[in-house]
């Protein structure tokens, strides 16, 4: 029986007038800024606009690619299930982020990165991926161990990451950035805190005070923007994995390249060797800093 998805390409952020208010498929402005007390105006980051344009094509192309790809259906189901789980995680993460449940949304990012590894493995030749798929499915190898095999055998041909680093360095940093959120840790707890929108007090010596608060719905615009940026990075990473293994893919390649450039230039990312620390919960901008990307 075919596992081909029954629906056409559907973007997670696609506009749909019939969707209820709580549905994640709202306009990018609603998604990112709906809970800000002071609207930043009509500015929508380029990376968000591009992600909205291409996420449906990339996700659906990956799902279609696994239809009958592996000669053993019991193993071929693993990357297909991972692709469906990735879609579900990104959709759920968008919804949770929009509701102000930032600590829950970041857990979905962790799942998304793990799903990317199994999707990548599913694209490889069955002679290579069958033992690894079987070992993962049987609990004999972790996602991290599978990722180490891909880093050694596959990723050298993938080119560079967001900046000038290798793909292995990029994906390693991405994986490390979400690693602290595998469980309820103190790092995850800090994503439940938020910074109210009232002005911070600047002291005579140039330092300043930050007022933080804690509640179920944190509604922190910086946290929301950072989570949305990383969700866009997940889409970009998935697209890069797709074209590395499907060189004849006729999807929106130019938009995918532009998305990577826009993410790489985001003010929400610190470039360099330590960018795996990007998802620290206690991360703030000084008063007056314009952190909204063009």
Beta strands, then each sheet from edge to edge (+ up, - down):
strand 1: 193-195
strand 2: 212-214
sheet 1: 1+ 2-
end
